[in-house]
């Protein structure tokens, strides 16, 4: 618990949550600060293209034959995590459906910082893992976000029309894939695989990334402040979900990793990586994608539960938990 609260305080001071809170405070004080929508759209495109590029580069450098089954598991997990939120959190009293689905999308998507945290700890513990295991994250990240967008679109479409209206699911999936946010992600992945963008990636995208992310969080914080009344009555449910969901998702992923281990020889360390990325929640690709694609969802619900609660749980609880299980299985 001490580690958890220490990480919680660090998250409050991090650019992701700290600037979000700053935006909430500025808006709550009645400031007239406004950031043009064109700037927001450019920042969103930049961030998502950068995330896609990093995923594409990692995939290009991976062994694709060994990656196939773990990647399929990552896709299934990304979709499953959204559906878990849809059939649990969305059913609770007072929870808005779109808020629950957006929260599931953020928990299904992957945190790069959590992924970066587990790898050196596996090295320190002497647990071997595949060098390409970090490349699994886009296979979980993008399907989770697309699933959340599709599920939310189906729901809003049903609410807008009569109950007898037939919902064209393929049309919604096509529109989701063609949305600006998902297109930017997929374009980055394609360019990372098909080209060698490392020079421009290192000289342009990497240096500017954190700064643009901070500005985006201010924008989302200001928007969240305007909708804070929606969250007050149900905030406890999002906090509870934020604590327990990473652990549940991690165990589901670790179980899948062990099945793949039996079938293909996928390492126990690789199963830990899969578990940790499933336990993580996106602080980079998720917020701008969901804000653009599900504008009716309240950012204070899905970002607050994931970044303030979910990330500390993933790092302080899930990483040592699954490394400990792996050590007991390996007898180290």
Phi and psi restraints in degrees (value plus and minus 20) as a CYANA .aco file:
   2 UNK   PHI     -81.4   -41.4
   2 UNK   PSI     -64.7   -24.7
   3 UNK   PHI     -82.1   -42.1
   3 UNK   PSI     -59.8   -19.8
   4 UNK   PHI     -81.8   -41.8
   4 UNK   PSI     -67.7   -27.7
   5 UNK   PHI     -89.7   -49.7
   5 UNK   PSI     -51.4   -11.4
   6 UNK   PHI     -83.7   -43.7
   6 UNK   PSI     -64.8   -24.8
   7 UNK   PHI     -88.3   -48.3
   7 UNK   PSI     -53.0   -13.0
   8 UNK   PHI     -81.5   -41.5
   8 UNK   PSI     -65.1   -25.1
   9 UNK   PHI     -84.1   -44.1
   9 UNK   PSI     -57.9   -17.9
  10 UNK   PHI     -84.4   -44.4
  10 UNK   PSI     -57.7   -17.7
  11 UNK   PHI     -84.7   -44.7
  11 UNK   PSI     -57.4   -17.4
  12 UNK   PHI     -81.8   -41.8
  12 UNK   PSI     -53.3   -13.3
  13 UNK   PHI    -109.1   -69.1
  13 UNK   PSI     -25.9    14.1
  14 UNK   PHI     -94.2   -54.2
  14 UNK   PSI     136.5   176.5
  15 UNK   PHI     -76.0   -36.0
  15 UNK   PSI     -57.9   -17.9
  16 UNK   PHI     -82.2   -42.2
  16 UNK   PSI     -77.9   -37.9
  17 UNK   PHI    -104.5   -64.5
  17 UNK   PSI     -56.1   -16.1
  18 UNK   PHI     -80.8   -40.8
  18 UNK   PSI     -66.4   -26.4
  19 UNK   PHI     -91.9   -51.9
  19 UNK   PSI     -51.5   -11.5
  20 UNK   PHI     -81.0   -41.0
  20 UNK   PSI     -67.3   -27.3
  21 UNK   PHI     -83.2   -43.2
  21 UNK   PSI     -58.7   -18.7
  22 UNK   PHI     -78.9   -38.9
  22 UNK   PSI     -63.4   -23.4
  23 UNK   PHI     -83.7   -43.7
  23 UNK   PSI     -58.3   -18.3
  24 UNK   PHI     -82.9   -42.9
  24 UNK   PSI     -64.9   -24.9
  25 UNK   PHI     -84.6   -44.6
  25 UNK   PSI     -64.6   -24.6
  26 UNK   PHI     -79.2   -39.2
  26 UNK   PSI     -65.5   -25.5
  27 UNK   PHI     -88.4   -48.4
  27 UNK   PSI     -58.5   -18.5
  28 UNK   PHI     -84.7   -44.7
  28 UNK   PSI     -48.9    -8.9
  29 UNK   PHI    -102.1   -62.1
  29 UNK   PSI     -18.9    21.1
  30 UNK   PHI      61.7   101.7
  30 UNK   PSI       1.7    41.7
  31 UNK   PHI     -82.5   -42.5
  31 UNK   PSI     129.1   169.1
  32 UNK   PHI    -111.7   -71.7
  32 UNK   PSI     -10.0    30.0
  33 UNK   PHI     -78.6   -38.6
  33 UNK   PSI     110.5   150.5
  34 UNK   PHI    -157.0  -117.0
  34 UNK   PSI     116.9   156.9
  35 UNK   PHI    -131.4   -91.4
  35 UNK   PSI     101.9   141.9
  36 UNK   PHI     -74.7   -34.7
  36 UNK   PSI     123.4   163.4
  37 UNK   PHI     -82.1   -42.1
  37 UNK   PSI     -51.4   -11.4
  38 UNK   PHI     -84.3   -44.3
  38 UNK   PSI     -56.4   -16.4
  39 UNK   PHI     -87.2   -47.2
  39 UNK   PSI     -62.7   -22.7
  40 UNK   PHI     -79.1   -39.1
  40 UNK   PSI     -64.2   -24.2
  41 UNK   PHI     -84.5   -44.5
  41 UNK   PSI     -59.1   -19.1
  42 UNK   PHI     -86.6   -46.6
  42 UNK   PSI     -63.7   -23.7
  43 UNK   PHI     -81.4   -41.4
  43 UNK   PSI     -63.2   -23.2
  44 UNK   PHI     -81.1   -41.1
  44 UNK   PSI     -66.2   -26.2
  45 UNK   PHI     -80.2   -40.2
  45 UNK   PSI     -64.7   -24.7
  46 UNK   PHI     -79.7   -39.7
  46 UNK   PSI     -68.9   -28.9
  47 UNK   PHI     -83.6   -43.6
  47 UNK   PSI     -65.4   -25.4
  48 UNK   PHI     -90.3   -50.3
  48 UNK   PSI     -55.7   -15.7
  49 UNK   PHI     -84.0   -44.0
  49 UNK   PSI     -60.0   -20.0
  50 UNK   PHI     -83.8   -43.8
  50 UNK   PSI     -64.7   -24.7
  51 UNK   PHI     -82.0   -42.0
  51 UNK   PSI     -63.7   -23.7
  52 UNK   PHI     -82.3   -42.3
  52 UNK   PSI     -62.5   -22.5
  53 UNK   PHI     -79.3   -39.3
  53 UNK   PSI     -65.3   -25.3
  54 UNK   PHI     -83.6   -43.6
  54 UNK   PSI     -59.0   -19.0
  55 UNK   PHI     -86.7   -46.7
  55 UNK   PSI     -62.7   -22.7
  56 UNK   PHI     -83.5   -43.5
  56 UNK   PSI     -60.6   -20.6
  57 UNK   PHI     -82.1   -42.1
  57 UNK   PSI     -63.0   -23.0
  58 UNK   PHI     -84.2   -44.2
  58 UNK   PSI     -60.5   -20.5
  59 UNK   PHI     -84.7   -44.7
  59 UNK   PSI     -63.0   -23.0
  60 UNK   PHI     -81.0   -41.0
  60 UNK   PSI     -51.9   -11.9
  61 UNK   PHI    -109.5   -69.5
  61 UNK   PSI     -16.4    23.6
  62 UNK   PHI    -116.8   -76.8
  62 UNK   PSI     143.6   183.6
  63 UNK   PHI    -104.6   -64.6
  63 UNK   PSI      84.3   124.3
  64 UNK   PHI     -86.2   -46.2
  64 UNK   PSI     -52.4   -12.4
  65 UNK   PHI     -88.0   -48.0
  65 UNK   PSI     -60.6   -20.6
  66 UNK   PHI     -94.3   -54.3
  66 UNK   PSI     -45.6    -5.6
  67 UNK   PHI     -97.0   -57.0
  67 UNK   PSI     -40.9    -0.9
  68 UNK   PHI     -75.7   -35.7
  68 UNK   PSI     -77.3   -37.3
  69 UNK   PHI     -89.2   -49.2
  69 UNK   PSI     -65.9   -25.9
  70 UNK   PHI     -79.0   -39.0
  70 UNK   PSI     -56.4   -16.4
  71 UNK   PHI     -85.5   -45.5
  71 UNK   PSI     -60.0   -20.0
  72 UNK   PHI     -82.3   -42.3
  72 UNK   PSI     -61.2   -21.2
  73 UNK   PHI     -82.2   -42.2
  73 UNK   PSI     -60.0   -20.0
  74 UNK   PHI     -83.2   -43.2
  74 UNK   PSI     -61.2   -21.2
  75 UNK   PHI     -81.1   -41.1
  75 UNK   PSI     -67.6   -27.6
  76 UNK   PHI     -80.4   -40.4
  76 UNK   PSI     -63.1   -23.1
  77 UNK   PHI     -83.9   -43.9
  77 UNK   PSI     -63.0   -23.0
  78 UNK   PHI     -78.1   -38.1
  78 UNK   PSI     -63.4   -23.4
  79 UNK   PHI     -89.3   -49.3
  79 UNK   PSI     -63.9   -23.9
  80 UNK   PHI     -82.8   -42.8
  80 UNK   PSI     -59.6   -19.6
  81 UNK   PHI     -82.4   -42.4
  81 UNK   PSI     -59.6   -19.6
  82 UNK   PHI     -84.7   -44.7
  82 UNK   PSI     -62.1   -22.1
  83 UNK   PHI     -87.8   -47.8
  83 UNK   PSI     -52.0   -12.0
  84 UNK   PHI     -81.5   -41.5
  84 UNK   PSI     -66.1   -26.1
  85 UNK   PHI     -83.6   -43.6
  85 UNK   PSI     -57.5   -17.5
  86 UNK   PHI     -84.7   -44.7
  86 UNK   PSI     -54.5   -14.5
  87 UNK   PHI    -121.9   -81.9
  87 UNK   PSI     -17.4    22.6
  88 UNK   PHI    -141.7  -101.7
  88 UNK   PSI     -91.7   -51.7
  89 UNK   PHI     -79.5   -39.5
  89 UNK   PSI     -61.2   -21.2
  90 UNK   PHI     -87.9   -47.9
  90 UNK   PSI     -36.4     3.6
  91 UNK   PHI    -108.7   -68.7
  91 UNK   PSI     -30.4     9.6
  92 UNK   PHI     -95.2   -55.2
  92 UNK   PSI     129.7   169.7
  93 UNK   PHI     -81.6   -41.6
  93 UNK   PSI     109.9   149.9
  94 UNK   PHI      66.3   106.3
  94 UNK   PSI     -28.1    11.9
  95 UNK   PHI    -104.2   -64.2
  95 UNK   PSI     106.1   146.1
  96 UNK   PHI     -94.6   -54.6
  96 UNK   PSI     116.6   156.6
  97 UNK   PHI     -76.0   -36.0
  97 UNK   PSI     -67.5   -27.5
  98 UNK   PHI     -85.5   -45.5
  98 UNK   PSI     -52.1   -12.1
  99 UNK   PHI     -87.2   -47.2
  99 UNK   PSI     -61.2   -21.2
 100 UNK   PHI     -85.9   -45.9
 100 UNK   PSI     -63.8   -23.8
 101 UNK   PHI     -87.3   -47.3
 101 UNK   PSI     -61.7   -21.7
 102 UNK   PHI     -82.4   -42.4
 102 UNK   PSI     -58.2   -18.2
 103 UNK   PHI     -83.7   -43.7
 103 UNK   PSI     -63.2   -23.2
 104 UNK   PHI     -81.5   -41.5
 104 UNK   PSI     -58.9   -18.9
 105 UNK   PHI     -83.2   -43.2
 105 UNK   PSI     -59.8   -19.8
 106 UNK   PHI     -89.9   -49.9
 106 UNK   PSI     -56.1   -16.1
 107 UNK   PHI     -95.2   -55.2
 107 UNK   PSI     -47.0    -7.0
 108 UNK   PHI     -96.2   -56.2
 108 UNK   PSI     -52.2   -12.2
 109 UNK   PHI     -92.2   -52.2
 109 UNK   PSI     150.9   190.9
 110 UNK   PHI    -135.7   -95.7
 110 UNK   PSI     122.0   162.0
 111 UNK   PHI    -112.5   -72.5
 111 UNK   PSI      99.4   139.4
 112 UNK   PHI     -84.8   -44.8
 112 UNK   PSI     -53.1   -13.1
 113 UNK   PHI     -89.8   -49.8
 113 UNK   PSI     -57.0   -17.0
 114 UNK   PHI     -88.2   -48.2
 114 UNK   PSI     -60.8   -20.8
 115 UNK   PHI     -80.4   -40.4
 115 UNK   PSI     -62.9   -22.9
 116 UNK   PHI     -85.3   -45.3
 116 UNK   PSI     -47.7    -7.7
 117 UNK   PHI     -95.9   -55.9
 117 UNK   PSI     -51.6   -11.6
 118 UNK   PHI     -98.4   -58.4
 118 UNK   PSI     -52.8   -12.8
 119 UNK   PHI     -82.7   -42.7
 119 UNK   PSI     -68.3   -28.3
 120 UNK   PHI     -86.0   -46.0
 120 UNK   PSI     -47.9    -7.9
 121 UNK   PHI     -91.8   -51.8
 121 UNK   PSI     -53.9   -13.9
 122 UNK   PHI     -85.2   -45.2
 122 UNK   PSI     -60.7   -20.7
 123 UNK   PHI     -81.1   -41.1
 123 UNK   PSI     -64.5   -24.5
 124 UNK   PHI     -84.4   -44.4
 124 UNK   PSI     -54.4   -14.4
 125 UNK   PHI    -101.1   -61.1
 125 UNK   PSI     -25.5    14.5
 126 UNK   PHI      52.1    92.1
 126 UNK   PSI       7.3    47.3
 127 UNK   PHI    -120.1   -80.1
 127 UNK   PSI     102.6   142.6
 128 UNK   PHI     -98.7   -58.7
 128 UNK   PSI     126.2   166.2
 129 UNK   PHI    -168.4  -128.4
 129 UNK   PSI     138.0   178.0
 130 UNK   PHI     -87.6   -47.6
 130 UNK   PSI     117.5   157.5
 131 UNK   PHI     -82.0   -42.0
 131 UNK   PSI     -47.3    -7.3
 132 UNK   PHI    -107.9   -67.9
 132 UNK   PSI     -19.6    20.4
 133 UNK   PHI     -81.7   -41.7
 133 UNK   PSI     -48.9    -8.9
 134 UNK   PHI     -85.5   -45.5
 134 UNK   PSI     -41.8    -1.8
 135 UNK   PHI     -94.2   -54.2
 135 UNK   PSI     -23.1    16.9
 136 UNK   PHI     -92.3   -52.3
 136 UNK   PSI     -39.5     0.5
 137 UNK   PHI     -82.8   -42.8
 137 UNK   PSI     -59.5   -19.5
 138 UNK   PHI     -87.4   -47.4
 138 UNK   PSI     -44.8    -4.8
 139 UNK   PHI     -89.8   -49.8
 139 UNK   PSI     -44.1    -4.1
 140 UNK   PHI    -114.2   -74.2
 140 UNK   PSI     -58.0   -18.0
 141 UNK   PHI     -83.7   -43.7
 141 UNK   PSI     -76.4   -36.4
 142 UNK   PHI     -87.2   -47.2
 142 UNK   PSI     -66.3   -26.3
 143 UNK   PHI     -79.3   -39.3
 143 UNK   PSI     -56.0   -16.0
 144 UNK   PHI     -84.1   -44.1
 144 UNK   PSI     -65.7   -25.7
 145 UNK   PHI     -86.6   -46.6
 145 UNK   PSI     -63.0   -23.0
 146 UNK   PHI     -84.1   -44.1
 146 UNK   PSI     -61.5   -21.5
 147 UNK   PHI     -81.6   -41.6
 147 UNK   PSI     -64.4   -24.4
 148 UNK   PHI     -80.6   -40.6
 148 UNK   PSI     -62.7   -22.7
 149 UNK   PHI     -84.7   -44.7
 149 UNK   PSI     -63.6   -23.6
 150 UNK   PHI     -84.9   -44.9
 150 UNK   PSI     -66.8   -26.8
 151 UNK   PHI     -82.2   -42.2
 151 UNK   PSI     -63.9   -23.9
 152 UNK   PHI     -84.2   -44.2
 152 UNK   PSI     -58.5   -18.5
 153 UNK   PHI     -86.4   -46.4
 153 UNK   PSI     -61.1   -21.1
 154 UNK   PHI     -81.1   -41.1
 154 UNK   PSI     -64.4   -24.4
 155 UNK   PHI     -84.1   -44.1
 155 UNK   PSI     -68.4   -28.4
 156 UNK   PHI     -86.1   -46.1
 156 UNK   PSI     -53.4   -13.4
 157 UNK   PHI     -85.0   -45.0
 157 UNK   PSI     -60.1   -20.1
 158 UNK   PHI     -87.2   -47.2
 158 UNK   PSI     -57.9   -17.9
 159 UNK   PHI     -88.8   -48.8
 159 UNK   PSI     -54.2   -14.2
 160 UNK   PHI     -93.2   -53.2
 160 UNK   PSI     -52.7   -12.7
 161 UNK   PHI    -123.9   -83.9
 161 UNK   PSI    -191.8  -151.8
 162 UNK   PHI    -101.2   -61.2
 162 UNK   PSI     140.7   180.7
 163 UNK   PHI     -84.5   -44.5
 163 UNK   PSI     -40.0     0.0
 164 UNK   PHI    -106.3   -66.3
 164 UNK   PSI     -29.4    10.6
 165 UNK   PHI     -85.8   -45.8
 165 UNK   PSI     117.8   157.8
 166 UNK   PHI    -104.9   -64.9
 166 UNK   PSI     108.6   148.6
 167 UNK   PHI    -111.0   -71.0
 167 UNK   PSI     103.3   143.3
 168 UNK   PHI    -105.0   -65.0
 168 UNK   PSI      74.1   114.1
 169 UNK   PHI     -84.0   -44.0
 169 UNK   PSI     -62.0   -22.0
 170 UNK   PHI     -82.9   -42.9
 170 UNK   PSI     -56.8   -16.8
 171 UNK   PHI     -82.4   -42.4
 171 UNK   PSI     -61.5   -21.5
 172 UNK   PHI     -86.2   -46.2
 172 UNK   PSI     -62.2   -22.2
 173 UNK   PHI     -81.6   -41.6
 173 UNK   PSI     -64.3   -24.3
 174 UNK   PHI     -81.6   -41.6
 174 UNK   PSI     -64.0   -24.0
 175 UNK   PHI     -85.2   -45.2
 175 UNK   PSI     -55.8   -15.8
 176 UNK   PHI     -85.7   -45.7
 176 UNK   PSI     -64.0   -24.0
 177 UNK   PHI     -87.3   -47.3
 177 UNK   PSI     -47.1    -7.1
 178 UNK   PHI    -110.4   -70.4
 178 UNK   PSI     -23.8    16.2
 179 UNK   PHI     -84.2   -44.2
 179 UNK   PSI     134.0   174.0
 180 UNK   PHI     -79.8   -39.8
 180 UNK   PSI     -59.5   -19.5
 181 UNK   PHI     -86.2   -46.2
 181 UNK   PSI     -71.7   -31.7
 182 UNK   PHI     -87.8   -47.8
 182 UNK   PSI     -56.2   -16.2
 183 UNK   PHI     -80.0   -40.0
 183 UNK   PSI     -63.0   -23.0
 184 UNK   PHI     -81.8   -41.8
 184 UNK   PSI     -62.2   -22.2
 185 UNK   PHI     -81.7   -41.7
 185 UNK   PSI     -71.1   -31.1
 186 UNK   PHI     -85.8   -45.8
 186 UNK   PSI     -56.6   -16.6
 187 UNK   PHI     -81.8   -41.8
 187 UNK   PSI     -64.0   -24.0
 188 UNK   PHI     -81.7   -41.7
 188 UNK   PSI     -63.1   -23.1
 189 UNK   PHI     -81.7   -41.7
 189 UNK   PSI     -66.2   -26.2
 190 UNK   PHI     -81.4   -41.4
 190 UNK   PSI     -63.9   -23.9
 191 UNK   PHI     -87.1   -47.1
 191 UNK   PSI     -56.9   -16.9
 192 UNK   PHI     -85.8   -45.8
 192 UNK   PSI     -52.8   -12.8
 193 UNK   PHI    -100.5   -60.5
 193 UNK   PSI     -66.4   -26.4
 194 UNK   PHI    -104.0   -64.0
 194 UNK   PSI     -43.3    -3.3
 195 UNK   PHI    -139.5   -99.5
 195 UNK   PSI    -194.3  -154.3
 196 UNK   PHI    -143.3  -103.3
 196 UNK   PSI      59.9    99.9
 197 UNK   PHI    -107.3   -67.3
 197 UNK   PSI      -6.5    33.5
 198 UNK   PHI     -74.5   -34.5
 198 UNK   PSI     -61.7   -21.7
 199 UNK   PHI     -80.1   -40.1
 199 UNK   PSI     -68.6   -28.6
 200 UNK   PHI     -92.5   -52.5
 200 UNK   PSI     -50.7   -10.7
 201 UNK   PHI     -82.1   -42.1
 201 UNK   PSI     -66.9   -26.9
 202 UNK   PHI     -95.5   -55.5
 202 UNK   PSI     -52.5   -12.5
 203 UNK   PHI    -109.4   -69.4
 203 UNK   PSI     -45.7    -5.7
 204 UNK   PHI    -137.1   -97.1
 204 UNK   PSI     -76.4   -36.4
 205 UNK   PHI     -89.9   -49.9
 205 UNK   PSI     -66.3   -26.3
 206 UNK   PHI     -83.0   -43.0
 206 UNK   PSI     -69.1   -29.1
 207 UNK   PHI     -82.4   -42.4
 207 UNK   PSI     -53.0   -13.0
 208 UNK   PHI    -111.3   -71.3
 208 UNK   PSI     -29.8    10.2
 209 UNK   PHI     -79.4   -39.4
 209 UNK   PSI     -74.3   -34.3
 210 UNK   PHI     -84.6   -44.6
 210 UNK   PSI     -56.7   -16.7
 211 UNK   PHI     -83.7   -43.7
 211 UNK   PSI     -66.9   -26.9
 212 UNK   PHI     -84.8   -44.8
 212 UNK   PSI     -57.1   -17.1
 213 UNK   PHI     -81.8   -41.8
 213 UNK   PSI     -59.1   -19.1
 214 UNK   PHI     -84.2   -44.2
 214 UNK   PSI     -62.4   -22.4
 215 UNK   PHI     -83.0   -43.0
 215 UNK   PSI     -61.1   -21.1
 216 UNK   PHI     -80.2   -40.2
 216 UNK   PSI     -60.1   -20.1
 217 UNK   PHI     -86.5   -46.5
 217 UNK   PSI     -54.4   -14.4
 218 UNK   PHI     -82.4   -42.4
 218 UNK   PSI     -64.6   -24.6
 219 UNK   PHI     -79.5   -39.5
 219 UNK   PSI     -66.3   -26.3
 220 UNK   PHI     -89.9   -49.9
 220 UNK   PSI     -52.0   -12.0
 221 UNK   PHI     -85.3   -45.3
 221 UNK   PSI     -62.4   -22.4
 222 UNK   PHI     -82.9   -42.9
 222 UNK   PSI     -59.3   -19.3
 223 UNK   PHI     -87.2   -47.2
 223 UNK   PSI     -60.8   -20.8
 224 UNK   PHI     -83.1   -43.1
 224 UNK   PSI     -57.2   -17.2
 225 UNK   PHI     -81.0   -41.0
 225 UNK   PSI     -54.3   -14.3
 226 UNK   PHI     -89.7   -49.7
 226 UNK   PSI     -36.6     3.4
 227 UNK   PHI    -141.3  -101.3
 227 UNK   PSI      -1.7    38.3
 228 UNK   PHI     -82.9   -42.9
 228 UNK   PSI     -51.7   -11.7
 229 UNK   PHI     -81.2   -41.2
 229 UNK   PSI     -49.0    -9.0
 230 UNK   PHI     -85.4   -45.4
 230 UNK   PSI     -47.7    -7.7
 231 UNK   PHI    -113.5   -73.5
 231 UNK   PSI     -45.8    -5.8
 232 UNK   PHI     -76.5   -36.5
 232 UNK   PSI     -59.6   -19.6
 233 UNK   PHI     -95.6   -55.6
 233 UNK   PSI     -37.9     2.1
 234 UNK   PHI    -145.1  -105.1
 234 UNK   PSI      -7.5    32.5
 235 UNK   PHI     -79.2   -39.2
 235 UNK   PSI     -52.9   -12.9
 236 UNK   PHI     -84.0   -44.0
 236 UNK   PSI     -54.5   -14.5
 237 UNK   PHI     -86.5   -46.5
 237 UNK   PSI     -59.2   -19.2
 238 UNK   PHI     -88.0   -48.0
 238 UNK   PSI     -54.9   -14.9
 239 UNK   PHI     -86.8   -46.8
 239 UNK   PSI     -63.7   -23.7
 240 UNK   PHI     -83.9   -43.9
 240 UNK   PSI     -65.0   -25.0
 241 UNK   PHI     -81.1   -41.1
 241 UNK   PSI     -63.5   -23.5
 242 UNK   PHI     -81.0   -41.0
 242 UNK   PSI     -48.5    -8.5
 243 UNK   PHI    -102.2   -62.2
 243 UNK   PSI     -65.8   -25.8
 244 UNK   PHI    -107.9   -67.9
 244 UNK   PSI     -48.6    -8.6
 245 UNK   PHI     -79.5   -39.5
 245 UNK   PSI     -65.2   -25.2
 246 UNK   PHI     -79.1   -39.1
 246 UNK   PSI     -57.3   -17.3
 247 UNK   PHI     -87.4   -47.4
 247 UNK   PSI     -65.4   -25.4
 248 UNK   PHI     -81.5   -41.5
 248 UNK   PSI     -68.0   -28.0
 249 UNK   PHI     -81.9   -41.9
 249 UNK   PSI     -59.3   -19.3
 250 UNK   PHI     -82.6   -42.6
 250 UNK   PSI     -62.7   -22.7
 251 UNK   PHI     -87.3   -47.3
 251 UNK   PSI     -58.4   -18.4
 252 UNK   PHI     -79.9   -39.9
 252 UNK   PSI     -65.3   -25.3
 253 UNK   PHI     -89.3   -49.3
 253 UNK   PSI     -59.8   -19.8
 254 UNK   PHI     -83.7   -43.7
 254 UNK   PSI     -59.2   -19.2
 255 UNK   PHI     -81.6   -41.6
 255 UNK   PSI     -63.7   -23.7
 256 UNK   PHI     -82.7   -42.7
 256 UNK   PSI     -60.2   -20.2
 257 UNK   PHI     -81.2   -41.2
 257 UNK   PSI     -58.6   -18.6
 258 UNK   PHI     -87.8   -47.8
 258 UNK   PSI     -57.7   -17.7
 259 UNK   PHI     -81.8   -41.8
 259 UNK   PSI     -64.9   -24.9
 260 UNK   PHI     -84.4   -44.4
 260 UNK   PSI     -55.2   -15.2
 261 UNK   PHI     -79.1   -39.1
 261 UNK   PSI     -62.8   -22.8
 262 UNK   PHI     -88.2   -48.2
 262 UNK   PSI     -54.6   -14.6
 263 UNK   PHI    -100.8   -60.8
 263 UNK   PSI     -65.3   -25.3
 264 UNK   PHI    -138.7   -98.7
 264 UNK   PSI     -30.1     9.9
 265 UNK   PHI      68.2   108.2
 265 UNK   PSI      -9.9    30.1
 266 UNK   PHI     -69.5   -29.5
 266 UNK   PSI     112.5   152.5
 267 UNK   PHI     -89.5   -49.5
 267 UNK   PSI     136.9   176.9
 268 UNK   PHI     -83.1   -43.1
 268 UNK   PSI     -57.6   -17.6
 269 UNK   PHI     -81.5   -41.5
 269 UNK   PSI     -58.5   -18.5
 270 UNK   PHI     -83.7   -43.7
 270 UNK   PSI     -56.4   -16.4
 271 UNK   PHI     -84.5   -44.5
 271 UNK   PSI     -55.9   -15.9
 272 UNK   PHI     -84.6   -44.6
 272 UNK   PSI     -63.8   -23.8
 273 UNK   PHI     -79.7   -39.7
 273 UNK   PSI     -64.9   -24.9
 274 UNK   PHI     -80.9   -40.9
 274 UNK   PSI     -61.6   -21.6
 275 UNK   PHI     -84.1   -44.1
 275 UNK   PSI     -61.0   -21.0
 276 UNK   PHI     -91.6   -51.6
 276 UNK   PSI     -58.9   -18.9
 277 UNK   PHI     -89.5   -49.5
 277 UNK   PSI     -49.4    -9.4
 278 UNK   PHI     -90.7   -50.7
 278 UNK   PSI     -54.5   -14.5
 279 UNK   PHI     -93.8   -53.8
 279 UNK   PSI     -44.0    -4.0
 280 UNK   PHI     -95.8   -55.8
 280 UNK   PSI     147.1   187.1
 281 UNK   PHI    -156.1  -116.1
 281 UNK   PSI     118.9   158.9
 282 UNK   PHI     -86.4   -46.4
 282 UNK   PSI     113.4   153.4
 283 UNK   PHI    -135.3   -95.3
 283 UNK   PSI     -14.9    25.1
 284 UNK   PHI    -143.9  -103.9
 284 UNK   PSI     -90.7   -50.7
 285 UNK   PHI     -93.0   -53.0
 285 UNK   PSI     -54.4   -14.4
 286 UNK   PHI     -84.6   -44.6
 286 UNK   PSI     -76.2   -36.2
 287 UNK   PHI     -74.9   -34.9
 287 UNK   PSI     -70.5   -30.5
 288 UNK   PHI     -87.4   -47.4
 288 UNK   PSI     -54.1   -14.1
 289 UNK   PHI     -83.8   -43.8
 289 UNK   PSI     -67.4   -27.4
 290 UNK   PHI     -90.8   -50.8
 290 UNK   PSI     -56.1   -16.1
 291 UNK   PHI     -83.8   -43.8
 291 UNK   PSI     -59.0   -19.0
 292 UNK   PHI     -96.5   -56.5
 292 UNK   PSI     -59.1   -19.1
 293 UNK   PHI    -112.2   -72.2
 293 UNK   PSI     -46.4    -6.4
 294 UNK   PHI    -146.2  -106.2
 294 UNK   PSI      49.7    89.7
 295 UNK   PHI     -84.4   -44.4
 295 UNK   PSI     -40.9    -0.9
 296 UNK   PHI     -97.5   -57.5
 296 UNK   PSI     -33.2     6.8
 297 UNK   PHI     -97.4   -57.4
 297 UNK   PSI     127.1   167.1
 298 UNK   PHI    -107.0   -67.0
 298 UNK   PSI      93.7   133.7
 299 UNK   PHI     -78.7   -38.7
 299 UNK   PSI     -51.1   -11.1
 300 UNK   PHI     -86.2   -46.2
 300 UNK   PSI     -43.2    -3.2
 301 UNK   PHI     -99.8   -59.8
 301 UNK   PSI     -73.1   -33.1
 302 UNK   PHI     -98.8   -58.8
 302 UNK   PSI     -53.3   -13.3
 303 UNK   PHI     -97.4   -57.4
 303 UNK   PSI     -59.7   -19.7
 304 UNK   PHI     -81.7   -41.7
 304 UNK   PSI     -66.2   -26.2
 305 UNK   PHI     -89.4   -49.4
 305 UNK   PSI     -54.9   -14.9
 306 UNK   PHI    -101.6   -61.6
 306 UNK   PSI     -70.6   -30.6
 307 UNK   PHI     -97.7   -57.7
 307 UNK   PSI     -61.1   -21.1
 308 UNK   PHI     -97.5   -57.5
 308 UNK   PSI     -55.5   -15.5
 309 UNK   PHI    -131.5   -91.5
 309 UNK   PSI     -72.1   -32.1
 310 UNK   PHI     -81.4   -41.4
 310 UNK   PSI     -64.5   -24.5
 311 UNK   PHI     -84.9   -44.9
 311 UNK   PSI     -67.4   -27.4
 312 UNK   PHI     -78.3   -38.3
 312 UNK   PSI     -57.8   -17.8
 313 UNK   PHI     -84.6   -44.6
 313 UNK   PSI     -64.3   -24.3
 314 UNK   PHI     -81.0   -41.0
 314 UNK   PSI     -61.7   -21.7
 315 UNK   PHI    -101.1   -61.1
 315 UNK   PSI     -66.3   -26.3
 316 UNK   PHI    -104.3   -64.3
 316 UNK   PSI     -46.2    -6.2
 317 UNK   PHI    -127.3   -87.3
 317 UNK   PSI     -74.4   -34.4
 318 UNK   PHI     -90.7   -50.7
 318 UNK   PSI     -62.0   -22.0
 319 UNK   PHI     -80.6   -40.6
 319 UNK   PSI     -74.6   -34.6
 320 UNK   PHI     -84.6   -44.6
 320 UNK   PSI     -50.9   -10.9
 321 UNK   PHI     -83.2   -43.2
 321 UNK   PSI     -71.3   -31.3
 322 UNK   PHI     -96.7   -56.7
 322 UNK   PSI     -49.5    -9.5
 323 UNK   PHI     -86.4   -46.4
 323 UNK   PSI     -60.0   -20.0
 324 UNK   PHI     -83.0   -43.0
 324 UNK   PSI     -61.8   -21.8
 325 UNK   PHI     -83.6   -43.6
 325 UNK   PSI     -63.1   -23.1
 326 UNK   PHI     -81.9   -41.9
 326 UNK   PSI     -61.3   -21.3
 327 UNK   PHI     -83.6   -43.6
 327 UNK   PSI     -60.0   -20.0
 328 UNK   PHI     -87.1   -47.1
 328 UNK   PSI     -55.4   -15.4
 329 UNK   PHI     -90.7   -50.7
 329 UNK   PSI     -55.5   -15.5
 330 UNK   PHI    -107.8   -67.8
 330 UNK   PSI     -31.1     8.9
 331 UNK   PHI      51.8    91.8
 331 UNK   PSI      10.1    50.1
